[in-house]
Amino acid sequence: MNLLELAGTRVVIGDGGMGTELQRAGLAIGECGERWTLDHPERIEAVHAAYVAAGSEAIISASFGANRWVLGRYGLSGEVAAVNRAAAGIARRAAGSRVTVLGDIGPCGGFLRPLGEIEPDDLRAEFTGQAKALLEGGCDGIIIETMSAMEEVTIGIRAALAAGAPFVIASLAFDRHPS
């Protein structure tokens, strides 16, 4: 039964935080967690496997910041496809065939024009490429998460669908401003 069918019949149990678990596994604060998909795949797989063993029916790939803007801060802007495919493959190995794997796309880390420097068409192309790599790597669907700009989440959803995602989950996160 796929995730959508399962969700129509009962509550589906997902995994938990990846970043905090990677820190427990040795990731230093401020270090690029997505780099670990290339350098320490066994540690990421162990986190996924622990979530699966605990009963997770859906796990999220370790690709939250795997776009050219975030990876560029760590000298990895040319590794976007490789990081996303690796993140998807690691999650798929841990999940086997019985657990759904969601390819994680997080915020680009910047602002769209006119507030920032990122062109909407560039963001769309980046998210489409990221989603394609995640799906090619073995993800069952895409999760667009922790976005704070409606324009960015909308571009993300459309990009994931254009990349061929059979389904897309999206979430937004906002900070409260002091009154």
Buried (B, 14 or more C-beta within 10 A) or exposed (E): EEBEEBBEEEEBEBBEEBEEBBBEBEBEEEEBBBBBBBEBBEBBBBBBBBBBEEEBBBBBBBBBBBBBBBBBEBEBEEBBBBBBBBBBBBBBBBBEEEBBBBBBBBBBBBBBEEEEEBEEEBBBBBBBBBBBBBBBBBBBBBBBBBBEBEEBBBBBBBBBBEBEBBBBBBEEEEEEEEE
